[in-house]
Amino acid sequence: MKLAIGLEKLYTKDEILEAYLNITGFGGNTYGVQAAAQMYFGKTAKNLSAAQAASLMAIVQYPTTRNLSDPANYGANQERRDIILAAMLAEDYLTRAQYDQAIATTVDSSFVTISPPTAGCLAADTYAKFFCDFVIKNVENFDSLGATPEERNQRWRQGGLDVYTTLNMSLQTTAQDRVWELVPNDEERFDLGSATTSVEVGTGRVLTMAQNKIFDDSEEGGGISTTAVNFNTDRQYGGSSGFQVGSTYKIFALIAWLQRGYGLNEVVDASRMELEQAEFLDTCGDGGGPWGGLWEFKNSGDLLIPVATVFEATVRSINSAYASIAEQLDQCEIRAAAESMFVHRADNSTLQTNPAAVLGTNEIAPLTMAGAFGGIANGGVVCEPIVIDRFVTADGVTILGQEPKCRQGITPDVAAAAAAPMRSVITGGTGSRSNPGGTVPVIGKTGTTDSQVQTWIVGSSTNVATAVWVGNILGDYRMRDYRNGTVLRHDIWRIIMQDANEQYGGESFPAAPDRLLRGSGIELPNITGLTIDEATQLLESLGLKLEVTVGIGVGRVIFYEPAAGTYLARGMTVRVTSGDGGESTGNAIVPNLVGLSVAAANVTLDAQNMTGPRAYSCGEGSVNADPSSGTVVSQSIGAGGQVWNYVGLQMEVACGVNPVSSDEPVLD
């Protein structure tokens, strides 16, 4: 009542009515009398007949049951319309002749002319409909429009504003065209979806927002090719619950690892494909724990590898290595690292901290992941997404848009160290197909969930970050069974980032600090010839463990892996082969392996019936972390040495470039 009295002191009744009719609902997503006139009669409000105008006014009281989009509402609309016409006659707004003509008009299909919307996001540019919807759902966040969410919504509904957004239509067109080209919106075999969004590093300005489905928020919908759900955003801003992000989430375990002072060059166990979940520390009280039972997993391509550096584990996305990394951390630390980069679940529930979460079981929106990776590229400074640059009122007054809201999520040193292997992901790892080339450096991380249900690539230059998801909107169809299904993400991201790099450029990423390369690990000493007890005491004093995998638990160490000189993370297990310490000279002659590839070295050893374990590690001069791509430069037992054929050998390899085949893509 007080509000009504206050309004009447400031405005005439006609002004109040005009303002009300400009914002009130007329059924479905139609708001305002002008939009309703266009929607139901295909003309402007000032050109409506008396019968048409009265029918629109009939909707206002009960828009759901009297709107003209559904023929079932025609009778109720006409009944109320006729009452309004009678009142208009009584108040001399109509002559008797005008009234008689209007009252004789039946509300039916010949009276109503449904037209395409001219207001709302259905009427927006074809390339900008989902972004438009995201803007509207963000009105409560536009601080410059009012002191409270209610005031901001009211100011928005009043209209009269020219809105200047952050959308880069040129880059948006590139992104949307590429998605539509590669990911059809009418696939019938399964619920195929794709979404991509780009944000400006350092500000959070949303530059693109594209997906394969066409926007349609009408009550009747538009069929299989359309949706009103924005796959790029949180549920609050578009209805999506997000998608499991796969191995892109490993980056937050990497950040937690580095925050502890551990290093990229530390070696972790990669041999185990099952772990007891009760061994994983989780001090979060709200992440779903405590955990128990056996956790079984596998590496992409069933990769079997005994150990890996943290750097290599990131570049090659080795699940078993990252499970070991998570085992040495508090799962709550990993969640905290993600949250420090504004990462959250799309449904706004708490990030899960189960052991498998390190491999990406949380459902997160592409916009969130793009922002987080942009923060890594920005020296650890992460920004919330914003969409408005400015408003201009009808009389030409400029109102500020959204100011960037940024914070230091992680330290610059940790950001630089995290970016180092992410750079190699793009140049020679699981994301090499995404490499946009050119002179602008980019970082990234791939992600593929169990059975290839969801596939991701998220990455950034120092100026633009982009996330691409391709997978199942609902269901669990294997993307590997779809034509080029596992590489579509790469072919989308590459084209978008080529355009982004051309428009925005980018700088080199800072080098990782030495202390976060080396970390706090231990250089493994030479334990050959020590008794098992001696080796155990030595390794335990260094914070390492020993496990006898071949031979007897007494006697002496005759082989062990990793090799001496390897830089191991604390708690790492050294696996040894033991013998009885006898003096026999052996039954085999060690061949010369120097200069051979790893494959050729194995063939040579097989030919000599040397059945002992073999360990290959990258030495100085290597340009990647894959021994299979290089040649042997030294061996632990020289050529011509006489040994027992079960004795193991350790070989140092000059590891070269290992290009990823485009015919058989590497998954993660």
VOGU-3710 file (C-alpha; in Angstrom, 3 decimals, decimal comma):
1> mklaiglekl> 0,000/0,000/0,000  2,814/2,399/0,932  4,520/1,646/-2,372  1,329/2,324/-4,337  0,752/5,632/-2,565  4,365/6,602/-3,142  4,095/5,870/-6,859  0,922/7,944/-7,210  2,737/10,910/-5,706  5,414/10,669/-8,386
11> ytkdeileay> 3,548/9,460/-11,476  0,132/9,734/-13,113  -2,097/6,684/-13,387  -1,427/6,536/-17,129  2,336/6,538/-16,513  2,030/3,781/-13,923  -0,147/1,697/-16,258  2,265/2,188/-19,155  5,241/1,103/-17,053  3,334/-1,955/-15,842
21> lnitgfggnt> 2,217/-3,057/-19,289  5,760/-2,715/-20,590  7,073/-5,372/-18,204  4,189/-7,673/-17,270  3,899/-11,224/-18,568  1,600/-12,204/-21,424  2,185/-15,948/-21,344  5,252/-18,125/-21,747  8,349/-16,019/-22,262  6,468/-13,024/-23,654
31> ygvqaaaqmy> 6,829/-9,889/-21,539  5,520/-6,427/-22,326  2,549/-5,348/-24,396  4,644/-4,576/-27,464  6,147/-8,073/-27,490  2,676/-9,562/-26,953  1,217/-7,601/-29,867  3,999/-8,896/-32,112  3,705/-12,424/-30,747  -0,060/-12,911/-31,067
41> fgktaknlsa> -1,027/-10,528/-33,886  2,157/-9,731/-35,801  1,810/-5,953/-35,400  2,826/-3,141/-33,090  0,706/-2,286/-30,071  -0,417/1,071/-31,491  -1,887/-0,666/-34,564  -4,065/-3,148/-32,672  -7,824/-3,203/-33,189  -10,117/-2,808/-30,192
51> aqaaslmaiv> -10,803/-6,553/-30,151  -7,083/-7,368/-30,277  -6,168/-4,848/-27,583  -8,887/-6,163/-25,277  -7,708/-9,743/-25,829  -4,214/-8,762/-24,736  -5,586/-7,102/-21,606  -7,574/-10,272/-20,913  -4,294/-12,192/-20,637  -2,774/-10,040/-17,885
61> qypttrnlsd> -4,932/-11,323/-15,021  -4,282/-15,035/-15,765  -1,512/-15,312/-18,387  -1,188/-19,097/-18,128  -4,833/-19,896/-18,925  -5,705/-16,953/-21,191  -2,642/-16,460/-23,381  -3,262/-16,951/-27,085  -0,456/-19,404/-27,838  -2,754/-22,347/-27,023
71> panyganqer> -6,146/-22,684/-28,783  -7,491/-24,292/-25,601  -7,305/-20,836/-24,010  -9,373/-19,053/-26,659  -12,712/-19,442/-24,874  -11,456/-18,099/-21,540  -9,714/-15,236/-23,300  -12,867/-14,228/-25,200  -15,004/-14,361/-22,067  -12,705/-11,943/-20,256
81> rdiilaamla> -12,185/-9,853/-23,400  -15,909/-9,237/-23,741  -16,068/-7,939/-20,150  -13,230/-5,528/-20,941  -14,958/-4,346/-24,131  -18,150/-3,649/-22,181  -16,190/-1,594/-19,658  -14,538/0,359/-22,476  -17,970/1,136/-23,929  -19,277/2,229/-20,540
91> edyltraqyd> -16,303/4,564/-20,028  -16,678/6,022/-23,550  -13,400/4,597/-24,810  -15,435/2,941/-27,613  -18,399/4,076/-29,648  -21,390/1,754/-29,992  -20,333/0,930/-33,550  -16,769/0,115/-32,475  -18,061/-2,009/-29,639  -20,481/-3,934/-31,862
101> qaiattvdss> -17,710/-4,671/-34,354  -15,269/-5,828/-31,660  -17,760/-7,956/-29,712  -18,755/-9,747/-32,924  -15,158/-10,854/-33,492  -14,586/-14,445/-32,376  -11,298/-15,389/-30,710  -10,207/-18,269/-32,936  -7,362/-19,330/-35,217  -8,321/-16,708/-37,811
111> fvtispptag> -8,206/-13,995/-35,150  -4,788/-14,988/-33,760  -1,640/-14,745/-35,892  1,290/-16,279/-34,005  4,501/-14,607/-35,151  8,162/-15,246/-34,383  9,171/-13,474/-31,183  10,658/-10,017/-31,436  11,641/-9,858/-27,779  13,461/-12,212/-25,455
121> claadtyakf> 16,429/-14,362/-26,379  14,488/-16,293/-29,023  14,549/-13,050/-30,995  18,285/-12,523/-30,473  20,965/-13,085/-33,095  21,233/-16,772/-34,023  24,806/-16,862/-32,751  24,094/-15,133/-29,444  20,916/-16,693/-28,038  22,537/-18,716/-25,246
131> fcdfviknve> 24,763/-15,801/-24,290  21,665/-13,580/-24,225  19,972/-16,039/-21,882  23,054/-16,064/-19,641  23,024/-12,261/-19,495  19,361/-12,171/-18,460  19,937/-14,768/-15,757  22,785/-12,597/-14,412  20,763/-9,401/-13,953  20,832/-9,754/-10,173
141> nfdslgatpe> 24,650/-9,518/-10,377  24,661/-6,146/-12,179  25,587/-3,978/-9,198  25,411/-0,717/-11,137  21,661/-1,150/-11,724  20,733/-1,022/-8,062  21,716/-1,647/-4,475  19,772/-4,908/-4,160  18,885/-7,776/-6,502  15,269/-6,588/-6,452
151> ernqrwrqgg> 16,241/-3,078/-7,534  18,438/-4,445/-10,324  15,660/-6,641/-11,675  13,212/-3,749/-11,510  15,570/-1,426/-13,392  16,146/-4,083/-16,035  12,416/-4,659/-16,539  11,797/-0,955/-16,960  13,819/-1,121/-20,157  15,245/1,858/-21,993
161> ldvyttlnms> 18,829/0,595/-21,768  21,290/-0,113/-24,548  23,345/-3,044/-23,261  26,966/-3,446/-24,349  28,199/-6,953/-23,573  31,570/-8,687/-23,527  30,690/-11,044/-26,391  33,203/-10,982/-29,245  30,915/-11,723/-32,201  33,804/-12,492/-34,530
171> lqttaqdrvw> 35,284/-15,119/-32,210  31,786/-16,301/-31,266  31,002/-16,938/-34,925  34,201/-18,967/-35,294  33,350/-21,047/-32,230  29,691/-21,600/-33,082  30,328/-22,452/-36,728  32,991/-24,987/-35,739  30,731/-26,684/-33,204  27,843/-26,860/-35,666
181> elvpndeerf> 30,191/-28,204/-38,342  31,556/-31,076/-36,252  28,861/-31,953/-33,691  25,361/-32,371/-35,179  22,394/-31,270/-33,088  20,029/-33,909/-34,461  21,950/-37,115/-33,638  19,343/-39,778/-32,830  21,483/-42,716/-31,658  22,428/-40,997/-28,414
191> dlgsattsve> 22,139/-37,629/-26,682  25,165/-35,950/-28,265  26,200/-32,580/-26,924  29,025/-30,093/-27,178  29,775/-26,747/-25,584  32,629/-24,281/-25,659  33,306/-20,989/-23,970  36,219/-18,553/-23,978  37,078/-15,944/-21,361  39,524/-13,079/-21,331
201> vgtgrvltma> 42,431/-13,792/-18,999  42,850/-11,174/-16,291  39,291/-9,818/-16,447  36,906/-12,783/-16,701  35,073/-11,168/-19,645  33,117/-13,910/-21,408  34,095/-13,761/-25,082  32,225/-16,754/-26,512  29,472/-19,167/-25,531  28,513/-21,783/-28,115
211> qnkifddsee> 26,960/-25,252/-28,205  25,636/-27,724/-30,734  21,949/-27,474/-29,773  19,909/-24,465/-30,939  18,355/-22,230/-28,292  14,595/-22,538/-27,837  12,904/-21,713/-24,539  9,364/-21,682/-25,912  6,756/-23,782/-24,138  6,327/-26,089/-27,119
221> gggisttavn> 10,063/-26,425/-27,783  11,706/-27,026/-31,114  12,420/-30,743/-31,213  15,589/-32,812/-30,931  17,893/-30,130/-32,332  16,976/-27,541/-29,683  17,180/-26,998/-25,950  16,741/-24,245/-23,389  19,588/-25,676/-21,285  22,883/-23,806/-21,461
231> fntdrqyggs> 25,576/-26,500/-21,274  28,312/-23,928/-20,612  27,014/-22,641/-17,287  25,970/-23,687/-13,807  22,432/-24,899/-13,159  21,519/-21,531/-11,624  22,335/-19,734/-14,864  21,188/-22,189/-17,510  19,765/-25,396/-16,119  22,774/-27,675/-16,656
241> sgfqvgstyk> 24,252/-29,903/-13,960  27,651/-29,860/-15,636  29,646/-32,843/-16,847  32,384/-35,013/-15,373  35,614/-33,260/-16,318  37,919/-36,278/-16,479  41,650/-35,722/-16,287  41,405/-31,938/-16,584  40,836/-32,110/-12,799  44,321/-33,600/-12,311
251> ifaliawlqr> 45,659/-30,064/-12,573  44,239/-29,283/-9,136  46,069/-32,279/-7,655  49,180/-30,957/-9,389  48,637/-27,554/-7,762  48,193/-29,180/-4,327  51,384/-31,203/-4,925  53,341/-28,071/-5,762  51,863/-26,147/-2,835  53,397/-28,762/-0,551
261> gyglnevvda> 56,800/-27,951/-1,992  57,001/-31,166/-4,008  58,525/-31,053/-7,476  57,711/-31,781/-11,099  60,773/-33,997/-11,512  60,014/-36,198/-8,530  59,227/-39,783/-9,502  56,041/-41,462/-8,288  54,795/-45,022/-8,477  52,746/-45,765/-11,591
271> srmeleqaef> 52,633/-49,550/-11,382  49,493/-50,105/-9,313  46,051/-50,355/-10,918  44,158/-50,910/-7,690  44,434/-49,139/-4,366  42,724/-49,407/-1,014  40,643/-46,266/-0,575  41,035/-46,331/3,196  44,704/-45,420/2,653  43,706/-42,013/1,237
281> ldtcgdgggp> 43,683/-39,192/3,767  40,591/-36,978/3,601  40,190/-34,399/6,357  37,149/-32,808/4,714  34,079/-33,638/6,702  31,659/-32,881/3,878  33,209/-34,456/0,792  31,400/-37,781/1,031  33,916/-39,807/3,071  35,186/-41,778/4,876
291> wgglwefkns> 36,305/-43,995/2,056  36,809/-47,734/1,943  37,006/-50,653/-0,432  39,227/-51,387/-3,387  39,527/-48,721/-6,080  40,326/-50,235/-9,467  41,308/-48,155/-12,482  43,423/-48,353/-15,607  45,505/-46,171/-17,845  44,507/-45,127/-21,324
301> gdllipvatv> 45,482/-47,774/-23,814  46,132/-50,127/-20,868  49,521/-48,458/-20,435  51,794/-50,318/-18,011  54,624/-48,249/-16,612  56,457/-48,764/-13,306  57,202/-45,144/-12,441  56,805/-41,658/-13,857  57,877/-38,155/-12,998  55,037/-35,857/-12,055
311> featvrsins> 55,873/-33,853/-15,176  55,567/-36,956/-17,378  52,414/-38,092/-15,571  50,788/-34,777/-16,477  51,946/-34,692/-20,090  50,847/-38,283/-20,729  47,880/-38,130/-18,310  48,878/-41,325/-16,492  46,050/-42,300/-14,156  48,116/-44,706/-12,052
321> ayasiaeqld> 50,713/-42,015/-11,365  48,074/-39,476/-10,386  46,441/-42,014/-8,098  49,816/-42,232/-6,318  50,023/-38,442/-6,196  46,584/-38,264/-4,595  47,562/-41,013/-2,152  50,379/-38,793/-0,856  48,081/-35,781/-0,434  45,058/-34,957/1,663
331> qceiraaaes> 42,049/-35,155/-0,671  40,844/-31,999/1,045  43,994/-30,239/-0,221  43,055/-31,117/-3,795  39,570/-29,718/-3,298  40,989/-26,569/-1,702  43,302/-26,099/-4,684  40,325/-26,342/-7,040  38,230/-23,972/-4,945  41,072/-21,457/-4,840
341> mfvhradnst> 40,628/-21,188/-8,615  36,842/-20,617/-8,288  36,094/-24,231/-9,252  32,779/-25,592/-7,993  30,201/-28,151/-9,026  27,621/-26,929/-11,518  24,772/-27,983/-9,234  26,291/-25,886/-6,415  26,799/-28,916/-4,175  30,138/-29,533/-2,469
351> lqtnpaavlg> 33,044/-30,809/-4,553  33,461/-34,528/-3,870  36,718/-35,669/-2,281  36,589/-39,395/-2,977  39,927/-40,823/-4,213  38,606/-41,170/-7,775  37,854/-37,432/-7,835  41,484/-36,829/-8,827  40,593/-38,440/-12,166  37,662/-36,071/-12,682
361> tneiapltma> 34,401/-37,444/-11,300  32,984/-34,029/-10,306  30,463/-32,454/-12,698  31,602/-28,939/-13,577  30,568/-26,333/-16,168  32,874/-25,453/-19,095  32,751/-21,764/-18,109  34,118/-22,633/-14,671  36,976/-24,702/-16,102  37,912/-22,010/-18,620
371> gafggiangg> 38,121/-19,447/-15,831  40,312/-21,690/-13,671  42,799/-22,420/-16,448  42,847/-18,731/-17,317  43,890/-18,134/-13,718  46,853/-20,492/-14,083  47,867/-18,621/-17,236  47,552/-15,335/-15,326  50,143/-16,040/-12,660  47,560/-17,548/-10,337
381> vvcepividr> 45,144/-14,590/-10,446  41,677/-15,966/-11,205  38,603/-13,915/-12,148  34,868/-14,474/-11,925  33,042/-14,411/-15,289  31,455/-11,081/-16,270  29,262/-10,244/-19,272  28,483/-6,489/-19,262  30,863/-3,726/-20,322  28,402/-0,824/-19,936
391> fvtadgvtil> 24,806/0,378/-20,201  23,598/3,525/-21,946  20,254/5,059/-20,951  17,700/6,508/-23,370  19,030/10,014/-22,690  22,632/8,995/-23,406  23,943/8,534/-19,876  26,553/5,769/-19,528  26,232/3,385/-16,594  29,235/1,262/-15,710
401> gqepkcrqgi> 29,002/-2,436/-16,419  30,561/-5,191/-14,320  33,955/-4,543/-12,800  36,389/-7,501/-12,878  36,335/-9,512/-9,658  39,710/-11,225/-9,383  41,874/-12,664/-6,627  45,242/-14,369/-6,172  44,148/-18,002/-6,078  47,619/-19,587/-6,131
411> tpdvaaaaaa> 51,105/-18,104/-6,002  52,849/-17,056/-9,223  55,527/-19,721/-8,624  52,965/-22,511/-8,334  51,137/-21,207/-11,413  54,387/-21,158/-13,413  55,271/-24,689/-12,318  51,780/-26,004/-13,123  51,914/-24,396/-16,563  55,204/-26,099/-17,479
421> pmrsvitggt> 53,861/-29,635/-18,108  50,591/-28,156/-19,405  52,622/-26,524/-22,161  54,061/-29,928/-23,088  50,557/-31,431/-23,093  49,890/-29,279/-26,158  53,287/-29,536/-27,850  53,830/-33,285/-27,498  51,352/-34,915/-25,134  47,717/-35,944/-25,075
431> gsrsnpggtv> 46,620/-32,529/-26,378  48,959/-32,295/-29,358  46,067/-32,507/-31,819  44,721/-29,313/-30,239  47,954/-27,418/-30,931  46,970/-24,210/-32,772  50,533/-23,661/-33,973  51,785/-20,169/-34,610  53,912/-18,084/-32,274  51,532/-17,698/-29,323
441> pvigktgttd> 52,282/-20,265/-26,580  49,335/-22,114/-25,060  48,895/-24,510/-22,155  46,224/-27,161/-21,730  44,990/-30,409/-20,281  42,831/-33,102/-21,792  40,139/-35,081/-20,043  38,299/-38,289/-20,894  35,995/-40,046/-18,453  35,472/-43,788/-18,038
451> sqvqtwivgs> 34,376/-45,441/-21,291  34,917/-42,126/-23,114  31,464/-40,873/-22,078  32,721/-37,274/-21,810  35,727/-35,699/-23,545  37,384/-32,358/-22,758  40,215/-30,035/-23,635  40,762/-26,926/-21,532  43,618/-24,518/-22,086  44,794/-20,961/-22,351
461> stnvatavwv> 47,188/-18,445/-23,753  48,207/-15,583/-21,487  45,215/-13,645/-22,881  42,367/-16,063/-23,701  41,255/-19,305/-22,033  38,956/-21,791/-23,776  37,154/-24,939/-22,632  35,615/-27,462/-25,019  33,394/-30,375/-23,994  32,005/-33,045/-26,331
471> gnilgdyrmr> 30,059/-35,982/-24,960  26,772/-37,291/-23,626  24,167/-34,800/-22,444  22,569/-37,804/-20,756  23,508/-41,452/-21,064  26,769/-43,331/-21,428  27,419/-43,832/-25,146  31,123/-44,439/-25,817  32,479/-41,497/-27,775  35,128/-43,794/-29,219
481> dyrngtvlrh> 32,322/-45,600/-31,039  31,228/-42,357/-32,709  33,030/-41,224/-35,841  36,088/-39,217/-34,703  34,293/-38,938/-31,376  37,364/-38,666/-29,163  39,127/-36,041/-31,287  36,241/-33,654/-31,987  37,177/-31,619/-28,894  40,677/-31,073/-30,285
491> diwriimqda> 39,431/-30,054/-33,720  37,097/-27,485/-32,148  39,587/-26,044/-29,637  42,392/-25,723/-32,187  40,344/-23,559/-34,566  38,966/-21,341/-31,801  42,408/-20,736/-30,325  43,915/-19,999/-33,729  41,397/-17,172/-34,096  41,793/-16,072/-30,467
501> neqyggesfp> 45,575/-15,964/-30,785  45,321/-13,920/-33,957  42,984/-11,411/-32,300  44,466/-11,223/-28,806  48,040/-12,500/-29,085  49,863/-13,775/-26,032  53,167/-13,841/-24,194  55,527/-16,614/-23,140  54,839/-18,370/-19,864  57,365/-17,876/-17,053
511> aapdrllrgs> 59,737/-20,750/-16,334  59,024/-23,040/-13,410  61,210/-22,155/-10,411  64,036/-24,609/-9,716  62,719/-25,448/-6,251  59,446/-26,701/-7,767  61,275/-28,740/-10,368  63,376/-30,576/-7,801  60,923/-30,388/-4,934  61,671/-32,167/-1,671
521> gielpnitgl> 62,291/-35,656/-2,984  65,243/-37,987/-2,531  67,918/-39,018/-5,010  67,972/-42,812/-4,968  71,428/-44,138/-4,024  73,114/-47,171/-5,572  72,017/-50,171/-3,496  73,412/-52,929/-5,737  75,162/-55,554/-3,617  73,626/-54,506/-0,308
531> tideatqlle> 71,837/-57,124/1,728  68,079/-56,780/1,855  68,315/-55,687/5,492  70,978/-53,094/4,669  69,009/-51,769/1,703  65,822/-51,621/3,780  67,482/-49,662/6,573  69,089/-47,232/4,119  65,917/-46,577/2,140  63,718/-46,207/5,208
541> slglklevtv> 66,162/-43,676/6,654  65,613/-41,648/3,483  61,823/-41,854/3,687  61,512/-44,577/1,039  60,126/-48,106/1,104  61,536/-51,390/-0,216  59,665/-54,303/-1,708  61,244/-57,582/-2,857  59,420/-58,478/-6,053  61,676/-61,206/-7,489
551> gigvgrvify> 64,031/-63,605/-5,747  64,380/-64,321/-2,059  63,974/-62,008/0,898  67,533/-62,590/2,039  70,816/-62,256/0,237  71,777/-59,196/-1,757  70,228/-56,703/-4,146  71,102/-57,588/-7,732  68,573/-55,291/-9,473  66,186/-52,528/-8,476
561> epaagtylar> 63,872/-49,993/-10,018  63,761/-47,076/-10,401  67,424/-46,718/-11,278  70,084/-45,139/-9,062  70,059/-41,355/-9,341  66,313/-41,164/-9,898  64,697/-38,364/-7,913  61,938/-40,025/-5,885  59,008/-38,580/-4,006  59,026/-39,381/-0,295
571> gmtvrvtsgd> 57,128/-42,552/0,500  57,949/-44,060/-2,896  58,510/-47,834/-3,031  61,737/-49,205/-4,526  61,260/-52,696/-5,961  64,266/-54,991/-5,845  65,383/-58,342/-7,185  67,512/-60,289/-4,730  69,976/-63,140/-5,116  71,927/-65,449/-2,834
581> ggestgnaiv> 75,164/-63,508/-3,117  77,061/-66,413/-4,637  80,318/-65,955/-6,506  79,369/-67,758/-9,738  80,160/-65,735/-12,837  76,809/-66,436/-14,497  75,480/-68,067/-17,655  74,963/-65,131/-20,043  77,058/-62,497/-21,799  75,645/-58,958/-21,736
591> pnlvglsvaa> 75,285/-57,606/-25,303  76,109/-54,063/-26,400  72,887/-52,046/-26,331  74,290/-48,539/-26,846  72,874/-46,893/-29,969  69,852/-49,190/-30,146  66,256/-48,126/-29,779  64,416/-49,490/-26,770  62,544/-51,914/-28,998  65,779/-53,134/-30,609
601> anvtldaqnm> 67,456/-53,435/-27,200  64,629/-55,650/-25,981  64,904/-57,861/-29,054  68,665/-58,186/-28,487  68,231/-59,133/-24,829  65,534/-61,647/-25,721  67,885/-63,232/-28,245  70,451/-63,696/-25,442  67,752/-65,291/-23,255  68,194/-62,557/-20,671
611> tgprayscge> 64,944/-62,766/-18,727  65,664/-60,347/-15,879  63,820/-57,062/-15,405  64,763/-54,098/-17,575  64,498/-50,421/-16,687  64,823/-47,591/-19,199  65,103/-43,972/-18,039  65,650/-40,680/-19,831  69,094/-39,120/-19,473  70,619/-35,748/-20,216
621> gsvnadpssg> 69,853/-34,306/-23,626  66,370/-35,779/-23,705  63,658/-33,568/-25,159  60,721/-35,493/-23,744  60,014/-38,046/-21,046  59,280/-41,088/-23,218  62,168/-43,624/-23,341  60,501/-45,561/-26,160  61,205/-42,650/-28,516  64,974/-42,543/-28,018
631> tvvsqsigag> 68,165/-44,623/-28,177  70,230/-46,253/-25,437  73,285/-44,200/-24,402  74,520/-46,286/-21,450  73,829/-49,556/-19,635  74,347/-50,597/-16,001  76,418/-53,678/-16,921  78,872/-53,190/-19,738  78,898/-55,190/-22,946  80,749/-58,495/-22,545
641> gqvwnyvglq> 80,015/-58,844/-18,827  79,195/-62,369/-17,673  76,065/-62,532/-15,504  73,190/-64,807/-14,648  70,468/-64,452/-17,255  67,897/-63,451/-14,614  69,879/-60,378/-13,575  68,217/-57,078/-14,397  69,667/-54,237/-16,441  69,228/-50,483/-16,251
651> mevacgvnpv> 69,578/-48,428/-19,430  69,808/-44,661/-19,876  68,112/-43,356/-23,011  68,325/-40,093/-24,952  64,602/-39,550/-25,264  63,520/-37,800/-28,445  60,282/-36,304/-29,699  57,362/-38,720/-29,680  54,703/-37,304/-32,019  51,097/-38,269/-31,368
661> ssdepvld> 49,508/-40,085/-34,293  46,408/-38,396/-35,692  45,180/-41,798/-36,894  45,058/-43,300/-33,403  44,505/-40,462/-30,950  45,948/-40,650/-27,474  43,230/-40,648/-24,828  43,559/-39,835/-21,165
//
